[in-house]
């Protein structure tokens, strides 16, 4: 993973990797 960013509402996380893959993660209900 080379970068990540949260959506403004905190419900999604976008990750990018060296092979140009971008994944959007839905994080509703996650706990710390």
KAQUIQUI-V616771 format. One record per residue. N is the residue number from 1. RES is the residue in one small letter. PSI is psi in whole degrees, 0 to 359 (none if undefined). NEAR is the number of other ideal C-beta (glycine too) atoms within 12 Angstrom. Layout:
N;RES;PSI;NEAR
N;RES;PSI;NEAR
//
This chain:
1;x;133;15
2;x;344;13
3;x;156;15
4;x;156;17
5;x;140;17
6;x;147;17
7;x;157;15
8;x;328;8
9;x;359;10
10;x;9;14
11;x;343;15
12;x;149;19
13;x;129;21
14;x;132;21
15;x;147;19
16;x;142;17
17;x;171;13
18;x;336;10
19;x;18;10
20;x;17;9
21;x;132;13
22;x;130;18
23;x;133;18
24;x;119;16
25;x;130;19
26;x;123;15
27;x;22;19
28;x;135;12
29;x;1;8
30;x;148;12
31;x;157;5
32;x;none;4
//
